[in-house]
Amino acid sequence: MKRNLAKMSALCLGALVFFGCEKEEDAMGTNASASLNAVSQNCYTIDFENFSASDYPISQVSGAYGTVGIFAKKREANSINDDYTSTNVARVYDARVHTGDDGHDLGVPDHLGKMLIANQYTPAEVAANPNGLDAQGHKFSDPSDNAWGATLALDFSAISNGVFLKSIDVVDVDLNHVVEDQSYVRVIDAKNQEYNFPLTPYKEEGSVQTVTLNVASAKKLMVVLDGVNTSVGSGAIDNVVFCVDKPVIAEPTGCTRTQGYWKNHANGKKADPAWGNLANTTFYTSGQTYLKVLNTPPKGGNEYYILAHQYIAAKLNMTAGASMPANVKTAFDKATAYFTNPSASTASRGTIISWADILDKYNNGKMGVSHCD
């Protein structure tokens, strides 16, 4: 919390959050809830170290987990109606580089390095006064947390798999001068259920408290700094720890057979049920049945028939229950598009042969599931 009395006379900090707070409408983020499966998740920590003061405003952070949205709003000085700016003022403050008047509080836990704040001055104000000084003699352009209330928000809704929020560090909830005893962390899950965690005010400046959350399927995280009948509230967040569910990968099933097998098991007593009615079905725009195409030699290295032979075998293998890996499925889908309208295709002969080669490896059990005994 700032000790500057002019700042204290303004407003309480309504929210250091993922998008919302008690004293205002939720303005950002999304929600989700579930249970942690320790063996099926990847875990990450957002520590803001890759950002600099020039990255202003910060709108997102990305990693192997995907993208997390970031948005911070600040409450206007001397507001009596909890007026918040609609401008994103999310910025990093480096505890090792004291700026504004935050050296005595945010600058204390220098082991944290960079942390996320709601900046006192908007990007427009910073751009208009790159070298100017405010009433307290601090540069407009330097990072400094807003003393009158703010909302810092991180939105996990763009991550497709379940997010399990584990913990977050909250910096500088104060018990000095004015009590920030209405401060809390809030998580909202996929069912819009809220989970609130009160924050403890400390007498020491720059205190760091790690809040254990353990909320699954989280979509929105919020940290609110505020106090009863007070006009201040400031601080920072750091080290957001969360886990993301790994996608469920189906076990490979079945086995594959070559085009030679399928040629000899299309009808009669040896007919394989996977053929169904396909043997007498017209193969796309060829004017021939599937079986006729399969029995047509690719004279002169005709790429159409080279691909068609492997394509038909692959299709029958899938029908028989053989799973197909993603890279083979890509080649199969491209071949489907080609056969649907060969005259419109721009694929070269070499490209078409490469698709056939991939499908041939699949049919021979060299790419994907094994070949049938």
C-alpha positions as a printed NumPy array, in Angstrom:
array([[  0.   ,   0.   ,   0.   ],
       [  1.234,   3.492,  -0.759],
       [  1.861,   5.702,   2.182],
       [  1.391,   8.901,   0.255],
       [ -1.562,  10.545,   2.05 ],
       [ -2.788,  12.291,  -1.072],
       [ -3.246,   8.881,  -2.667],
       [ -4.841,   7.463,   0.459],
       [ -7.541,  10.08 ,   0.365],
       [ -8.887,   8.746,  -2.899],
       [-10.449,   5.297,  -3.171],
       [-10.147,   1.693,  -2.103],
       [ -8.673,  -0.684,  -4.59 ],
       [-11.641,  -2.672,  -5.814],
       [ -9.916,  -5.654,  -7.32 ],
       [ -6.657,  -7.248,  -8.23 ],
       [ -8.27 ,  -9.981, -10.206],
       [ -8.785, -12.1  , -13.213],
       [-11.874, -10.083, -14.213],
       [-14.171,  -8.931, -11.488],
       [-14.58 ,  -7.886,  -7.888],
       [-17.126,  -7.368,  -5.139],
       [-17.67 ,  -3.675,  -5.78 ],
       [-18.095,  -3.742,  -9.564],
       [-19.611,  -5.822, -12.292],
       [-17.355,  -8.641, -13.506],
       [-15.799,  -7.031, -16.535],
       [-13.458,  -9.677, -17.909],
       [-12.559, -13.309, -17.965],
       [-14.493, -16.562, -17.901],
       [-15.035, -19.515, -15.604],
       [-14.647, -23.362, -15.012],
       [-14.538, -26.136, -12.264],
       [-13.364, -29.833, -11.903],
       [-10.938, -32.124, -10.073],
       [ -7.137, -32.431, -10.254],
       [ -5.709, -35.582, -11.741],
       [ -2.033, -35.503, -10.835],
       [ -1.005, -38.068, -13.422],
       [ -2.789, -36.445, -16.367],
       [ -1.798, -32.802, -16.09 ],
       [  1.031, -30.463, -17.04 ],
       [  1.754, -27.687, -14.541],
       [  3.03 , -24.162, -15.162],
       [  3.853, -20.916, -13.339],
       [  3.204, -17.448, -14.734],
       [  5.862, -15.206, -13.152],
       [  5.824, -12.239, -15.624],
       [  9.622, -12.303, -15.92 ],
       [  9.506, -12.189, -19.724],
       [  7.855,  -8.766, -19.727],
       [  9.468,  -5.34 , -19.424],
       [  8.166,  -1.903, -18.408],
       [  7.859,  -1.018, -22.083],
       [  5.324,  -3.816, -22.568],
       [  2.392,  -1.649, -21.686],
       [ -0.381,  -2.547, -21.559],
       [  0.034,  -6.308, -21.194],
       [ -2.942,  -8.094, -22.717],
       [ -1.882, -11.727, -22.646],
       [  0.775, -14.244, -21.739],
       [  1.451, -17.399, -23.733],
       [  3.22 , -20.678, -23.167],
       [  2.951, -24.393, -23.842],
       [ -0.434, -24.262, -22.135],
       [ -1.833, -21.8  , -24.694],
       [ -2.796, -18.176, -24.048],
       [ -4.026, -16.487, -20.873],
       [ -5.694, -13.104, -21.241],
       [ -4.653, -10.234, -18.965],
       [ -6.586,  -7.075, -18.191],
       [ -6.24 ,  -4.568, -15.342],
       [ -8.537,  -1.669, -14.48 ],
       [ -7.829,   1.088, -11.998],
       [-10.222,   3.093,  -9.905],
       [-10.15 ,   6.823, -10.419],
       [ -8.746,   9.055,  -7.687],
       [-11.353,  10.665,  -5.415],
       [-14.118,   8.523,  -6.892],
       [-17.217,   8.235,  -4.748],
       [-18.977,   5.756,  -7.035],
       [-16.224,   3.208,  -7.548],
       [-15.528,   4.574, -11.013],
       [-13.104,   2.406, -12.934],
       [-11.362,   3.202, -16.179],
       [-12.153,   0.936, -19.103],
       [ -8.53 ,   1.105, -20.215],
       [ -6.215,  -1.826, -19.667],
       [ -3.439,  -0.733, -17.281],
       [ -1.767,  -4.125, -16.714],
       [  1.986,  -3.638, -16.353],
       [  4.967,  -5.227, -14.659],
       [  6.767,  -3.704, -11.686],
       [ 10.312,  -4.929, -11.075],
       [ 11.036,  -5.195,  -7.343],
       [ 14.742,  -4.892,  -8.147],
       [ 14.284,  -1.543,  -9.937],
       [ 12.438,   0.9  ,  -7.696],
       [ 10.162,   3.272,  -9.599],
       [  7.34 ,   5.596,  -8.613],
       [  6.981,   5.663,  -4.844],
       [  6.915,   1.862,  -4.531],
       [ 10.435,   1.185,  -3.341],
       [  9.269,   0.926,   0.272],
       [  6.568,  -1.674,  -0.462],
       [  6.611,  -3.421,  -3.833],
       [ 10.376,  -3.054,  -3.857],
       [ 10.788,  -5.053,  -0.64 ],
       [ 10.35 ,  -8.637,  -1.951],
       [ 13.094,  -8.262,  -4.531],
       [ 13.397, -12.049,  -4.774],
       [ 10.129, -12.009,  -6.734],
       [ 11.595,  -9.893,  -9.511],
       [  8.814,  -8.775, -11.821],
       [  5.186,  -8.81 , -10.743],
       [  1.911,  -7.653, -12.248],
       [  0.331,  -4.351, -11.173],
       [ -2.463,  -2.026, -12.233],
       [ -0.445,   0.977, -13.304],
       [ -1.319,   4.422, -11.905],
       [ -1.173,   6.189, -15.262],
       [ -2.829,   4.945, -18.427],
       [ -0.856,   4.201, -21.603],
       [ -2.186,   7.437, -23.101],
       [ -1.012,   9.453, -20.102],
       [  2.399,   7.801, -20.232],
       [  2.721,   8.479, -23.965],
       [  1.729,  12.127, -23.491],
       [  4.266,  12.67 , -20.674],
       [  7.289,  10.473, -21.458],
       [  9.64 ,  12.633, -19.378],
       [  7.148,  14.573, -17.256],
       [  6.83 ,  14.433, -13.461],
       [  3.598,  14.083, -11.504],
       [  2.639,  16.08 ,  -8.397],
       [  4.762,  13.785,  -6.22 ],
       [  7.81 ,  14.231,  -8.449],
       [  7.662,  10.779, -10.018],
       [  7.899,  10.124, -13.737],
       [  4.617,   9.447, -15.493],
       [  6.383,   6.836, -17.608],
       [  7.696,   4.734, -14.707],
       [  5.759,   1.704, -13.424],
       [  3.813,   2.55 , -10.26 ],
       [  0.787,   0.753,  -8.858],
       [ -2.455,   2.699,  -8.602],
       [ -3.249,   3.651,  -5.002],
       [ -7.004,   4.076,  -5.37 ],
       [ -8.114,   0.617,  -6.316],
       [ -7.715,  -1.688,  -9.275],
       [ -8.649,  -4.967, -10.921],
       [ -5.971,  -7.275, -12.302],
       [ -7.498, -10.097, -14.264],
       [ -6.224, -13.269, -15.929],
       [ -8.58 , -15.132, -18.249],
       [ -7.981, -18.862, -18.845],
       [-10.993, -19.417, -21.085],
       [ -8.923, -19.719, -24.269],
       [ -7.262, -22.877, -22.911],
       [ -9.319, -25.755, -24.291],
       [ -8.411, -28.346, -21.658],
       [ -9.344, -28.11 , -17.985],
       [ -7.336, -25.661, -15.863],
       [ -6.642, -26.456, -12.209],
       [ -5.62 , -23.266, -10.362],
       [ -3.264, -24.169,  -7.542],
       [ -1.986, -20.943,  -5.973],
       [ -1.044, -17.286,  -6.402],
       [  1.29 , -14.86 ,  -4.605],
       [ -0.291, -11.568,  -3.54 ],
       [  2.046,  -8.741,  -2.591],
       [  1.575,  -5.831,  -0.173],
       [ -1.808,  -6.149,   1.531],
       [ -1.269,  -3.599,   4.321],
       [ -2.368,  -3.01 ,   7.888],
       [ -0.616,   0.375,   8.111],
       [ -2.427,   3.712,   8.176],
       [ -5.488,   2.402,   6.365],
       [ -6.559,  -1.217,   6.602],
       [ -6.982,  -3.211,   3.383],
       [ -9.02 ,  -5.803,   5.25 ],
       [-11.605,  -6.353,   2.529],
       [ -9.064,  -7.856,   0.19 ],
       [ -9.639, -11.279,  -1.326],
       [ -8.935, -13.638,  -4.198],
       [-11.787, -14.985,  -6.277],
       [-11.894, -17.848,  -8.756],
       [-14.859, -18.529, -11.017],
       [-15.338, -21.954, -12.564],
       [-17.086, -23.278, -15.675],
       [-20.414, -23.383, -13.884],
       [-20.029, -19.757, -12.802],
       [-19.532, -20.847,  -9.223],
       [-17.427, -18.425,  -7.173],
       [-14.671, -19.417,  -4.763],
       [-13.52 , -16.577,  -2.502],
       [-10.307, -16.564,  -0.47 ],
       [ -9.768, -13.71 ,   2.049],
       [ -6.39 , -12.006,   2.144],
       [ -4.607, -11.155,   5.378],
       [ -3.385,  -7.56 ,   5.922],
       [  0.168,  -7.401,   7.299],
       [  1.883,  -4.645,   9.218],
       [  5.081,  -5.146,   7.247],
       [  5.407,  -3.332,   3.947],
       [  5.778,  -5.488,   0.867],
       [  4.429,  -8.631,   2.512],
       [  4.   , -11.683,   0.313],
       [  1.275, -14.223,   0.948],
       [  0.798, -17.382,  -1.06 ],
       [ -2.886, -18.192,  -1.407],
       [ -3.694, -21.871,  -1.941],
       [ -6.626, -22.137,  -4.351],
       [ -7.023, -25.719,  -5.615],
       [ -9.942, -24.918,  -7.892],
       [-10.393, -27.131, -10.936],
       [-11.715, -26.162, -14.367],
       [-10.987, -22.532, -13.527],
       [-11.689, -19.903, -16.151],
       [-11.231, -16.68 , -14.23 ],
       [ -8.998, -15.537, -11.388],
       [ -9.5  , -12.337,  -9.43 ],
       [ -7.561, -10.654,  -6.635],
       [ -9.318,  -7.762,  -4.905],
       [ -7.52 ,  -5.252,  -2.699],
       [ -9.881,  -3.084,  -0.651],
       [-10.793,  -1.907,   2.843],
       [-13.849,  -0.874,   4.822],
       [-14.572,   2.862,   4.456],
       [-11.113,   3.482,   3.083],
       [ -9.895,   5.196,  -0.04 ],
       [ -6.817,   3.145,  -0.824],
       [ -5.805,  -0.245,  -2.065],
       [ -2.802,  -1.315,  -4.079],
       [ -0.449,  -4.21 ,  -4.56 ],
       [  0.691,  -6.806,  -7.041],
       [  0.377, -10.468,  -7.996],
       [  2.992, -12.99 ,  -9.003],
       [  3.649, -16.711,  -9.469],
       [  0.266, -17.914, -10.67 ],
       [  0.561, -21.707, -10.5  ],
       [ -1.836, -23.87 , -12.49 ],
       [ -2.097, -27.222, -14.223],
       [ -3.687, -28.088, -17.556],
       [ -5.28 , -31.437, -18.322],
       [ -3.436, -33.4  , -20.955],
       [ -5.615, -34.372, -23.91 ],
       [ -6.828, -37.947, -23.709],
       [ -5.083, -39.962, -26.384],
       [ -6.955, -43.071, -27.459],
       [ -5.037, -46.337, -27.482],
       [ -4.273, -47.639, -30.99 ],
       [ -6.684, -50.34 , -32.117],
       [ -6.817, -52.969, -34.826],
       [ -4.262, -53.863, -37.502],
       [ -3.825, -53.133, -41.194],
       [ -3.729, -55.157, -44.429],
       [ -2.277, -54.324, -47.839],
       [ -4.106, -53.564, -51.057],
       [ -3.309, -57.116, -52.218],
       [ -5.353, -58.565, -49.386],
       [ -8.313, -56.303, -50.104],
       [ -8.279, -57.148, -53.832],
       [ -8.651, -60.824, -52.973],
       [-11.272, -60.386, -50.253],
       [-13.869, -58.242, -51.973],
       [-16.448, -60.944, -52.762],
       [-17.158, -64.641, -52.625],
       [-16.52 , -66.906, -49.682],
       [-13.376, -64.988, -48.717],
       [-15.107, -61.594, -48.7  ],
       [-14.073, -59.378, -45.792],
       [-17.108, -57.719, -44.117],
       [-15.277, -54.362, -44.229],
       [-16.064, -54.146, -47.967],
       [-19.818, -53.958, -47.376],
       [-21.327, -52.463, -50.54 ],
       [-18.179, -50.554, -51.383],
       [-16.972, -53.008, -54.054],
       [-19.855, -52.012, -56.341],
       [-19.928, -48.321, -55.326],
       [-18.629, -45.74 , -57.799],
       [-15.259, -44.349, -56.77 ],
       [-15.755, -40.574, -56.727],
       [-15.697, -39.133, -60.282],
       [-13.802, -42.052, -61.864],
       [-16.848, -43.734, -63.396],
       [-15.49 , -47.028, -62.012],
       [-16.352, -49.01 , -58.911],
       [-13.972, -49.178, -55.945],
       [-13.048, -52.735, -56.857],
       [-12.505, -51.875, -60.526],
       [-10.201, -48.994, -59.555],
       [ -8.298, -51.255, -57.162],
       [ -7.765, -53.771, -59.985],
       [ -6.688, -51.171, -62.564],
       [ -2.876, -51.137, -63.037],
       [ -1.297, -47.658, -62.807],
       [  0.081, -47.742, -66.357],
       [  3.029, -45.468, -66.93 ],
       [  3.153, -44.654, -63.23 ],
       [ -0.275, -43.003, -63.263],
       [ -0.386, -41.133, -59.954],
       [ -4.193, -41.228, -59.783],
       [ -4.284, -45.018, -59.564],
       [ -1.129, -45.284, -57.444],
       [ -2.82 , -43.114, -54.827],
       [ -6.266, -44.7  , -55.307],
       [ -4.948, -48.203, -54.561],
       [ -3.423, -47.142, -51.235],
       [ -6.367, -44.892, -50.44 ],
       [ -8.957, -47.655, -50.881],
       [ -6.881, -50.074, -48.79 ],
       [ -6.519, -47.445, -46.054],
       [-10.256, -46.76 , -46.093],
       [-11.025, -50.472, -45.735],
       [ -8.471, -50.821, -42.937],
       [-10.181, -48.027, -41.009],
       [-13.59 , -49.589, -41.636],
       [-12.195, -52.856, -40.259],
       [-11.247, -51.039, -37.037],
       [ -7.61 , -50.023, -37.547],
       [ -6.915, -46.671, -35.93 ],
       [ -5.084, -44.084, -38.015],
       [ -2.423, -41.705, -36.617],
       [ -2.82 , -37.984, -37.211],
       [ -0.105, -37.656, -39.882],
       [ -1.609, -40.478, -41.929],
       [ -5.102, -39.033, -41.49 ],
       [ -3.824, -35.746, -42.9  ],
       [ -2.595, -37.503, -46.045],
       [ -5.864, -39.436, -46.254],
       [ -7.933, -36.237, -46.011],
       [ -5.844, -34.535, -48.688],
       [ -6.336, -37.551, -50.94 ],
       [-10.089, -37.381, -50.325],
       [-10.141, -33.762, -51.446],
       [ -8.115, -34.687, -54.526],
       [-10.435, -37.526, -55.59 ],
       [-13.494, -35.38 , -55.001],
       [-12.395, -33.009, -57.783],
       [ -9.12 , -34.058, -59.447],
       [ -9.409, -31.499, -62.245],
       [ -9.387, -28.647, -59.727],
       [ -6.409, -29.949, -57.766],
       [ -3.131, -28.038, -57.887],
       [ -1.17 , -30.888, -56.255],
       [  1.89 , -31.955, -58.199],
       [  2.582, -35.553, -59.159],
       [  5.3  , -35.683, -56.517],
       [  2.889, -34.512, -53.833],
       [  0.26 , -37.086, -54.837],
       [  2.878, -39.858, -54.791],
       [  3.983, -38.701, -51.317],
       [  0.409, -39.132, -50.04 ],
       [  0.345, -42.619, -51.549],
       [  3.667, -43.436, -49.879],
       [  2.328, -42.458, -46.443],
       [ -0.824, -44.53 , -46.937],
       [  1.277, -47.451, -48.202],
       [  3.361, -47.387, -45.021],
       [  0.148, -47.297, -42.98 ],
       [ -1.324, -50.257, -44.876],
       [  1.885, -52.24 , -44.364],
       [  1.954, -51.599, -40.62 ],
       [  4.998, -49.327, -40.782],
       [  3.203, -46.152, -39.734],
       [  0.552, -46.489, -37.036],
       [ -0.797, -49.855, -35.908],
       [  0.969, -53.074, -36.889],
       [  0.192, -55.26 , -39.889],
       [ -2.266, -58.089, -39.288],
       [ -0.824, -61.599, -38.876]])
